[in-house]
Amino acid sequence: MSFLFVSTFEKLYGAGLFFLLLLGVSGNDDFIAKYDKYQNVCKKMGYQDKRCEEKEVIAFHARPSTDLRNLKDKDVVVFGTVTLNTGKGYNPTTGKFTAPSRGHYSFTWTIATRPGYMFSTQLVINGNPVSYTHVNGKTGGNNYETGSSTVILKMEKNDVIVFEVDTQDFCVKYSAILFILILWEVRGSDDFITKYDKYNSVCKRMGYQDKRCEEREIIAFHARLSTHQKDLKDKEVVVFADVTLNTGNAYNATTGKFTASVRGHYSFTWTIATQSGAWFSTQLVINGKPISYNHVNGKAHGANHETGSSFAILKMEKNDVVSIIMYQTGEIAYGLWSSFSGFKL
């Protein structure tokens, strides 16, 4: 438990008669004594005030135990070497992640191929594909290739995430990470909690605000291109119109712009896929100022599809605007394989 504002208690004492009339209860001193007693007992029992901290951390990171070969379409890609599995959400035997609790989760995965091979995957939640990545090592020359993708999902308890093969030859590397923030909950004596809630209600009606910690509002979105984007002009906004998540409603699927509803630090990731023989260059801008860039070239060494991802963390003020715009020009960005996501840290 946390202490209420000292100033709030001073007002409570000073407005005792007001409370008696408004709530129809008596014994302000008795309430304060009980409040202090509960705090002291909880502390002596070893409890700590955790209301302004994350109640539960769920995170994992895993790699393949061996190189992956000859997988079939829709086979689950199993990453058997686990380096982190806080919360035990990931199963390295099945390759499945099961949400231990309801919340917003962020997933990033990276695929690497050897020279002369390609590997395409999709992230699936409860059987529904949400995000994709394609890595092509057939572009000529003795070169390894890597590709990454990120998706943010609102998950219910026991929802299941897997990475499935779309098309493939050979995979040699993988990494993933996820996180969750869960709100706190307080339980206690029914009579004490009833009085506590009444005092809180009166304080708010009198104009007071509980400032023990800043409100941790969840703001997160994930969107994909609804159609292929062709022949866009320099500085034109790339609109990701197929929205799969928009908690906080900060992303506008019509304009392609994200507007910060509150001040804070924000993380953004976008992935672009091109068709063979085409290229596409983009940049992330905040209030029109370029911050990060992405260039995907499908013209290199023959006709091959290519993907590329970029990442940025920004400190934003309320009403600052972020968007993905063209850098010079681009020929084609490939449908659902191209995505844009972000969240407030």
C-alpha positions as CSV (number, residue, x, y, z in Angstrom):
1,M,0.0,0.0,0.0
2,S,1.0,3.6,-0.5
3,F,0.6,6.7,1.7
4,L,-2.0,9.2,0.5
5,F,-0.8,12.7,-0.1
6,V,-0.1,14.5,3.2
7,S,-2.0,17.4,1.8
8,T,-5.0,15.2,1.2
9,F,-5.0,14.0,4.8
10,E,-4.8,17.6,6.0
11,K,-7.8,18.4,4.0
12,L,-9.6,15.3,5.3
13,Y,-9.0,16.4,8.9
14,G,-10.0,20.0,8.1
15,A,-13.2,19.0,6.3
16,G,-14.3,16.4,8.9
17,L,-17.8,17.8,9.3
18,F,-18.2,17.8,5.5
19,F,-17.4,14.1,5.4
20,L,-19.8,13.3,8.2
21,L,-22.6,15.0,6.4
22,L,-21.7,13.7,2.9
23,L,-20.9,10.1,3.7
24,G,-23.0,9.5,6.7
25,V,-20.1,7.8,8.5
26,S,-18.2,8.8,11.6
27,G,-14.8,8.2,13.0
28,N,-12.2,9.9,10.9
29,D,-9.6,9.3,13.5
30,D,-10.6,5.7,13.6
31,F,-10.2,5.4,9.8
32,I,-6.8,7.0,10.0
33,A,-5.7,4.7,12.8
34,K,-6.8,1.7,10.8
35,Y,-5.0,2.9,7.7
36,D,-1.8,3.3,9.7
37,K,-2.3,-0.1,11.4
38,Y,-2.7,-1.9,8.0
39,Q,0.4,-0.2,6.7
40,N,2.5,-1.2,9.7
41,V,1.2,-4.8,9.7
42,C,1.9,-5.2,6.0
43,K,5.4,-3.8,6.3
44,K,6.2,-6.0,9.3
45,M,5.0,-9.1,7.3
46,G,7.5,-8.2,4.6
47,Y,5.1,-6.7,2.0
48,Q,6.3,-3.8,-0.1
49,D,4.3,-1.1,-2.0
50,K,4.3,-2.4,-5.6
51,R,1.3,-0.4,-7.0
52,C,3.5,1.9,-9.1
53,E,5.7,-0.9,-10.4
54,E,5.1,-3.7,-12.8
55,K,3.2,-6.5,-11.0
56,E,4.5,-9.2,-13.4
57,V,7.2,-9.4,-16.0
58,I,6.8,-11.8,-18.8
59,A,9.7,-12.0,-21.3
60,F,11.5,-14.6,-23.4
61,H,14.3,-15.0,-25.8
62,A,15.1,-18.1,-27.8
63,R,17.2,-19.4,-30.7
64,P,17.1,-22.6,-32.8
65,S,19.0,-25.5,-31.3
66,T,20.2,-26.5,-34.8
67,D,19.9,-25.2,-38.3
68,L,16.4,-25.7,-39.6
69,R,15.9,-27.5,-43.0
70,N,13.2,-29.0,-45.1
71,L,10.2,-27.6,-43.1
72,K,6.8,-27.8,-44.7
73,D,4.3,-25.0,-45.2
74,K,2.6,-24.1,-41.9
75,D,5.1,-26.1,-39.9
76,V,5.9,-24.5,-36.5
77,V,9.4,-23.0,-36.3
78,V,10.6,-24.3,-32.9
79,F,13.4,-22.3,-31.2
80,G,14.7,-24.9,-28.7
81,T,17.6,-23.0,-27.1
82,V,16.1,-20.6,-24.5
83,T,18.2,-17.8,-23.0
84,L,15.3,-16.1,-21.1
85,N,11.9,-17.3,-20.2
86,T,10.6,-15.1,-17.3
87,G,7.0,-16.1,-16.6
88,K,7.4,-19.4,-18.4
89,G,5.2,-18.4,-21.3
90,Y,7.3,-19.9,-24.0
91,N,7.5,-23.7,-24.6
92,P,10.8,-24.7,-26.3
93,T,9.4,-28.1,-27.1
94,T,6.4,-27.0,-29.1
95,G,7.6,-23.5,-30.1
96,K,4.4,-22.0,-28.8
97,F,4.0,-19.0,-26.5
98,T,0.9,-19.0,-24.3
99,A,-0.1,-15.8,-22.7
100,P,-0.1,-16.3,-18.9
101,S,-2.3,-13.2,-18.4
102,R,-4.2,-10.7,-20.4
103,G,-2.3,-7.7,-21.7
104,H,-0.4,-6.1,-24.5
105,Y,2.6,-8.0,-25.9
106,S,5.3,-7.0,-28.3
107,F,7.1,-9.7,-30.4
108,T,10.2,-9.3,-32.6
109,W,11.7,-12.1,-34.6
110,T,14.8,-12.3,-36.8
111,I,15.6,-14.9,-39.4
112,A,19.0,-15.5,-41.1
113,T,19.7,-17.7,-44.1
114,R,22.8,-19.0,-45.7
115,P,23.9,-18.0,-49.2
116,G,21.7,-19.5,-51.9
117,Y,18.7,-20.1,-49.6
118,M,15.5,-18.3,-48.6
119,F,13.1,-18.5,-45.6
120,S,9.6,-17.0,-45.1
121,T,7.7,-17.0,-41.8
122,Q,4.5,-15.6,-40.3
123,L,3.5,-14.9,-36.8
124,V,0.1,-16.5,-36.0
125,I,-2.2,-15.9,-33.0
126,N,-4.8,-18.6,-32.4
127,G,-4.4,-19.7,-36.0
128,N,-4.7,-16.2,-37.5
129,P,-1.7,-14.8,-39.4
130,V,-0.8,-11.3,-38.3
131,S,2.7,-10.4,-39.4
132,Y,5.3,-11.7,-41.9
133,T,8.9,-11.8,-42.8
134,H,10.8,-12.9,-45.9
135,V,14.6,-13.4,-46.0
136,N,16.3,-14.1,-49.4
137,G,19.8,-15.4,-49.6
138,K,19.5,-16.2,-53.3
139,T,20.4,-12.7,-54.3
140,G,23.8,-13.9,-55.7
141,G,27.2,-13.9,-54.2
142,N,28.4,-15.6,-51.1
143,N,26.3,-13.6,-48.6
144,Y,24.2,-14.5,-45.6
145,E,20.9,-12.5,-45.3
146,T,18.8,-11.5,-42.3
147,G,15.3,-10.0,-41.9
148,S,13.2,-8.9,-38.9
149,S,9.6,-8.1,-38.2
150,T,7.7,-6.7,-35.1
151,V,4.1,-6.9,-34.1
152,I,2.2,-5.7,-31.0
153,L,-0.8,-7.7,-29.9
154,K,-3.5,-7.4,-27.3
155,M,-3.8,-10.9,-25.9
156,E,-6.2,-12.7,-23.6
157,K,-5.1,-15.2,-21.1
158,N,-4.2,-18.6,-22.8
159,D,-4.0,-17.0,-26.3
160,V,-1.3,-18.8,-28.3
161,I,1.4,-17.4,-30.5
162,V,3.5,-19.5,-33.0
163,F,5.9,-18.8,-35.8
164,E,4.9,-20.8,-38.9
165,V,6.8,-21.5,-42.1
166,D,5.3,-19.8,-45.2
167,T,8.0,-20.9,-47.7
168,Q,11.6,-21.9,-46.9
169,D,14.9,-23.6,-47.9
170,F,17.1,-23.0,-44.9
171,C,17.2,-21.1,-41.6
172,V,20.2,-20.5,-39.4
173,K,19.3,-17.9,-36.8
174,Y,16.4,-16.6,-34.7
175,S,15.8,-14.2,-31.8
176,A,12.7,-12.9,-30.1
177,I,11.6,-10.8,-27.2
178,L,8.3,-9.8,-25.6
179,F,7.1,-7.8,-22.6
180,I,3.9,-7.0,-20.7
181,L,2.8,-4.4,-18.2
182,I,0.0,-5.5,-15.8
183,L,-2.0,-3.2,-13.6
184,W,-2.0,-3.6,-9.8
185,E,-4.9,-4.7,-7.6
186,V,-5.5,-4.1,-3.8
187,R,-7.5,-6.3,-1.5
188,G,-8.2,-6.0,2.2
189,S,-10.9,-5.7,4.9
190,D,-14.3,-5.1,3.3
191,D,-15.2,-2.5,5.9
192,F,-11.8,-0.7,5.7
193,I,-11.8,-0.8,1.8
194,T,-15.4,0.6,1.8
195,K,-14.4,3.6,3.9
196,Y,-11.2,4.0,1.9
197,D,-13.1,4.1,-1.4
198,K,-15.6,6.6,0.0
199,Y,-12.8,8.9,1.1
200,N,-11.2,8.6,-2.2
201,S,-14.5,9.5,-3.9
202,V,-15.0,12.6,-1.8
203,C,-11.4,13.8,-2.3
204,K,-11.8,13.6,-6.0
205,R,-15.2,15.4,-5.9
206,M,-13.5,18.2,-3.9
207,G,-10.9,18.5,-6.8
208,Y,-8.0,16.6,-5.4
209,Q,-5.9,14.2,-7.5
210,D,-4.0,11.2,-6.4
211,K,-0.4,11.8,-7.5
212,R,1.3,8.8,-6.0
213,C,2.3,7.7,-9.4
214,E,1.6,8.8,-13.0
215,E,-1.2,7.0,-14.7
216,R,0.3,4.3,-17.0
217,E,-1.9,4.6,-19.9
218,I,-1.4,1.9,-22.6
219,I,-0.9,3.2,-26.1
220,A,0.0,0.7,-28.7
221,F,-0.8,0.1,-32.4
222,H,0.0,-2.3,-35.3
223,A,-1.0,-1.8,-38.9
224,R,-0.2,-3.3,-42.3
225,L,-0.6,-2.1,-45.9
226,S,-4.1,-3.0,-47.1
227,T,-2.9,-3.0,-50.7
228,H,0.4,-2.8,-52.6
229,Q,1.8,0.7,-52.7
230,K,3.2,1.7,-56.1
231,D,5.0,4.8,-57.5
232,L,4.6,7.0,-54.4
233,K,6.3,10.4,-54.6
234,D,9.0,11.9,-52.5
235,K,7.8,12.9,-49.0
236,E,4.4,11.2,-49.6
237,V,3.0,9.5,-46.5
238,V,2.9,5.7,-46.6
239,V,-0.5,4.8,-45.2
240,F,-0.8,1.5,-43.3
241,A,-4.6,1.2,-43.5
242,D,-5.1,-2.4,-42.3
243,V,-5.1,-1.9,-38.5
244,T,-4.8,-5.0,-36.3
245,L,-4.4,-3.1,-33.0
246,N,-5.0,0.6,-32.0
247,T,-5.2,0.8,-28.2
248,G,-5.5,4.5,-27.3
249,N,-6.6,5.4,-30.8
250,A,-3.5,7.4,-31.5
251,Y,-2.9,6.0,-35.0
252,N,-5.0,7.3,-37.9
253,A,-5.5,4.6,-40.5
254,T,-6.8,7.2,-43.0
255,T,-3.8,9.6,-42.8
256,G,-1.1,7.1,-41.7
257,K,-0.2,9.4,-38.9
258,F,0.4,8.7,-35.2
259,T,-0.4,11.5,-32.8
260,A,0.9,11.3,-29.2
261,S,-2.0,11.7,-26.8
262,V,0.3,12.1,-23.8
263,R,3.9,13.2,-23.3
264,G,6.4,10.3,-23.0
265,H,8.8,8.0,-24.7
266,Y,7.6,5.9,-27.6
267,S,9.1,3.0,-29.6
268,F,8.4,2.5,-33.3
269,T,9.2,-0.3,-35.8
270,W,8.4,-0.6,-39.4
271,T,9.0,-3.3,-42.0
272,I,8.9,-2.9,-45.8
273,A,8.8,-5.7,-48.3
274,T,9.3,-5.3,-52.1
275,Q,8.6,-7.5,-55.0
276,S,11.4,-8.9,-57.1
277,G,13.0,-6.2,-59.3
278,A,11.7,-3.3,-57.3
279,W,13.0,-1.1,-54.5
280,F,11.4,1.1,-51.8
281,S,13.0,3.8,-49.5
282,T,11.2,5.3,-46.5
283,Q,11.9,7.5,-43.5
284,L,10.3,8.0,-40.1
285,V,9.6,11.7,-39.3
286,I,8.4,13.5,-36.2
287,N,6.7,16.8,-36.9
288,G,8.3,16.6,-40.3
289,K,11.8,16.0,-39.1
290,P,13.6,12.9,-40.4
291,I,14.8,10.5,-37.6
292,S,15.3,7.0,-39.1
293,Y,15.6,5.5,-42.5
294,N,14.8,2.2,-44.3
295,H,15.9,1.1,-47.8
296,V,14.8,-2.2,-49.4
297,N,16.3,-3.3,-52.7
298,G,14.7,-6.1,-54.7
299,K,16.9,-5.3,-57.8
300,A,20.1,-6.8,-56.4
301,H,21.5,-9.8,-58.3
302,G,18.4,-10.9,-60.1
303,A,14.6,-11.1,-59.4
304,N,14.1,-11.5,-55.7
305,H,11.7,-10.3,-53.0
306,E,13.4,-8.4,-50.2
307,T,12.4,-7.1,-46.8
308,G,14.0,-4.6,-44.4
309,S,13.1,-3.2,-40.9
310,S,14.0,-0.1,-39.0
311,F,13.5,1.0,-35.4
312,A,13.3,4.3,-33.5
313,I,12.7,5.5,-29.9
314,L,11.4,9.1,-29.5
315,K,10.6,11.4,-26.6
316,M,7.4,13.0,-27.7
317,E,5.2,15.8,-26.4
318,K,1.5,15.7,-26.5
319,N,0.2,16.2,-30.1
320,D,3.6,15.5,-31.7
321,V,3.0,13.6,-35.0
322,V,5.0,10.6,-36.3
323,S,4.6,9.1,-39.8
324,I,6.4,7.0,-42.4
325,I,7.1,9.0,-45.6
326,M,8.9,8.3,-48.8
327,Y,12.6,9.0,-49.1
328,Q,12.9,10.2,-52.7
329,T,10.7,7.7,-54.5
330,G,9.8,4.0,-54.4
331,E,8.4,1.5,-56.9
332,I,6.4,-0.9,-54.8
333,A,5.8,-1.9,-51.2
334,Y,4.3,-5.4,-50.9
335,G,0.8,-5.6,-49.2
336,L,0.4,-7.3,-45.8
337,W,4.1,-8.1,-45.6
338,S,4.8,-4.4,-44.8
339,S,3.8,-3.1,-41.4
340,F,4.1,-0.2,-38.9
341,S,3.9,-0.5,-35.1
342,G,4.5,1.5,-32.0
343,F,3.9,1.8,-28.3
344,K,4.4,4.1,-25.4
345,L,7.2,2.9,-23.1
